[in-house]
Amino acid sequence: MTKDIVLEVRDLSKQVSSPEGTLTIVQQVSFQVHAGESVAIVGVSGAGKSTLLALLAGLDVPSEGKVLLDGVDLTSLDEDGRARLRAERVGFVFQSFHLVPALTALENVMLPLELADRRDARGGALEALERVGLRERVDHYPRQLSGGEQQRVAIARAFVTRPAVLFADEPTGNLDTGTGAKIADLLFDLNATSGTTLALVTHDRSLAARCGRVWVMESGRMGPG
Amino acid sequence: MLRRATILGVRLLGREWRSGELGILLVALTVAVGALTGVSFLVNRISQSVALQANEVLAADLRLESASAALDERYAVEAKNRGLRTARTTSVLSVVFRDNRNQLANLRAVGEGYPLRGVVGVAPQAFGTPTPVDGGPRPGEVWPDSKLLAALDARVGDNASVGAANFRITRVLITRPDQGGGFGELAPSMLMHADDLPSTRLLQPGSRATHALLFAGDRQQIERFKIWLDKKKQRGERLRDIAEASPQIQNAIDRAGRFLSLASLVAVLLCAIAVAMAARRYVQRHFDSVALLKTLGATRGLILAVSLLQLLIIALAAAVLGAALGFLAQEWLLQALQGLLVADLPPPDLVPLALGLLTSVALLAGFALPPLLQLSRVPAIRVLRRDMEPPPPVIWLAFGPAVTAVVFLVWYVVRDLRLFFGFVIGLAVFTAVLGVAGWILVRIAGSLRGTVGVSWRYGIANLSRRRAESVVQIVAFGLGLMVLLLLAVVRNDLLNDWRRSLPADLPNFFFINIPPDEREAFFDFLGESGASRSRALPMIRARLTQLNDKSVETIVFSDPRGEGYSRRDQNITWQAELGSDNVIVDGRWWTAAEHGRPLVSISDEYQQGLGLRIGDKMTFDVAGETIEAEVASVRKIKWDGFQPNFFVVFPPGLLDELAGTWMTSAYLKPGDGRVIADLVRRFPSVSVFDLDDLLSQVRSVIDKAVFAVQSVFVFTLFAGLVVLLAAVQASRDERRYESAMLRTLGASRGTVARGIIAEFSALGLLSGFLAAIGASIAGYFLARQILQVSYAFDPLIWVIGLFGGGLLVATSGWLATRSVLQQPPASTLRGDSA
């Protein structure tokens, strides 16, 4: 394996049991992603995109196959080991933002730094919020922010630990076209300047088109877009 | 990791506090701890006050008496070393002279410190209104009572001589705390200073004097000292506490005490319910945050450590705030009701404070720990799929700590094996029944949804859709309502029983030594004087000599009462019918055919003291004759009826030939002094006992007990309502989203509001209905078995349970969810938190 491969997936499958029998949600998926690259996984609802994302980030465990994140085999780690890996090398942006409602914008961004026990969480978080243009709103609670602003806080939170990989799940899905475009600009901007690898899941073809590579998922299988 | 967990835990807690997230959990916990400590403080202070007043009958908390030798100084030294106060009294019968008049009187020489409990009341003239004074007469002075003063035709300022000494009469003794109602003191009495006793030269070897050492102090110290004294005391020395001095008062105190424990238990349970509901809500609200923290890299251990730390901080804060709240609440109540209790209410022990702290930690550990452990198992993938919840907990882990916490607290509060098991088992059964019945009722309610209007359909649909949640709520509200109703039922029974036991025409005079040949004439006289007379019984003195053919001299009794019963002469009687204030607890009462047979019926105190069983053989010496009899029955006597009663009763036809006298009691209007004066002139051999003082003491203690029961009940009821209100808050989140959705779909605020009220009303009606059933059954058990009062089924309980429950839960549900309707639906749907 060459050094600049950040994400490598080998024969990945995920099955779940349901009342109708065993369902295969992800089927024999393999690919490699290099450092600083941006990739999009597109597909219709129910194609298995989010499940794949959960497997890639170690939020869920595969039925078969392997995921190597920054050279570390996720399947060899237990839940806590995967959590520690995420703390150090992974950032997340979600469709529904997932900010902690009880924390201010600043505190939300400080959280991953605090969890990783990094010094000067406050300074780092302020800087990250500055980069997403929210320096003036650091003391606002999520409920006091618009959807676009909430997503910008989430992006600041995702980039603040300078992760190796950033996973984004429909990052513009809850936003109007204009705001969505601005958020996308921000994401790709940070991706370019920080050298972070960006892996995003979306059904928005125009967003996907801005990525270096596009894969299409259909019934759990993946092919080039 | 611990350092990181501490920093993170404190920071997150601080942030949550600022955002108002912690408020409801803290309020619920604080109210719960406040209710518990408030009730405990109140119970603690009121029972102390009742006990103190009761102990006035003894003028002390504990008395050691000896009819022969003076009491050893080392008892007093030991008591002082233990921080107790002591005083000495000596009573001796002697003739008091004034000029050419004289009268046999009971001289009571009292030392420094007397009385240790209660006050002496004096007046400047005979039969005057008493004013309280500190202590007894100074050396050289005497305080005769009104009867003695009248008999000597003396007044304040005159001189009187006793034995070899001369004294000045400075005051008239009207009341003293330890005048009691015993039959030992026939003569009028006079107080003098203990230092004057030697100068009278009345105390010669062989003279009949009763020496007493009085002790008072901290309750626990007294209890420990009593155990020590019981071991050290010599033969002929007798230990007396309130239980022996006045069974009526002891009875009232015991029952009030049990009721107050029950009220504390109710507070504990309400507290547990509030904590459980609040913790559930807290944990459910944190599912998303924990999933996010895990996604951001938090390990399970860190989540657990952070949660535990937060829990501990919340518990401590709630304990301190709650204890302060409880203290202030009871202080306010006592201030508001000043004058109804004794003026100088003892300061509260610190025990309730410790109890508050212990309770909040125990309850939080029991009820909040399992859901918190659950929190650390929330899967990280919940950030992508909101339906992912933590796996269900292992059953023992979910309920084990809660059950342990409740069992521990119940035991801590009641310390009575029977009440403890009754309560715990009853609680377990009732919780299970509530669960099952709740499930069935929710199903039935669900099938009704097609037949009601849209609001009710929405409400009922909610109930049956969230079936598990609804059952949990029915159990919680049902338990809360049940314990409150139970307290109401028991309170009623207790108060009724007390009211019945102390009617206005309760006998206030006892007459003994009525010669058999004057009996009819005497009773006729009483009847003509308008007195209402109770039953008359013959009375003979007897002494127990053998038990099962073994001399009592050689038997060692483990119960100190047995020692007393076997060494002293006993008054015995015979009776054909069982008195209405007696209940057979073992064996059976004799039939007419058994009259004349060698049988004996004994009271339960007597049976316990001597360790007797049905069929045991007892031998008595009655006026020189030996009587052998077999124990046929054991009776429980209700002493508070003031009827003539005897420990030992024989059937008629066995002792009738032996010379004896008769006794009876009667009610005479207070102040009817002429009747008594006439009676004494016509029947000079009859001894008359005025029980008015004792009765007023008993009435006063019972009044206080009634007040205690009432005020603790009201306080607990109020605390309970607040706790239930806080518990309802816990369920409001679930409704937020749905009502926003309904309003978006076009439902008016009114429709949604009616739906919410319908849901909570249905919940309240179901829980209230089950609570009423539970309270009726538990009330029967408690009244009959624990408080030993008669149980009257009150259908009103059902009405109150059903409608009170419905109204209460509906109102508090409405109050808790009202804000949902005032928020624009968009902000709720957008996921903003309020």
Interface residues (C-beta under 8 A of the other chain):
Chain A: S50 L53 A54 A57 L59 D60 E79 D80 A83 R84 L85 R86 A87 E88 V90 F92 F94 S96 H98 V100 P101 A102 L103 T104 E107 L111 P112 E114 L115 A116 D117 Y141 P142 R143 G147 R157 D169
Chain B: R4 I7 L8 R11 L12 R15 E16 S19 E21 D288 S289 L292 L293 K294 T295 L296 G297 A298 T299 R300 G301 L302 P379 A380 I381 V383 L384 R385 S827 R830 G831 D832 S833 A834
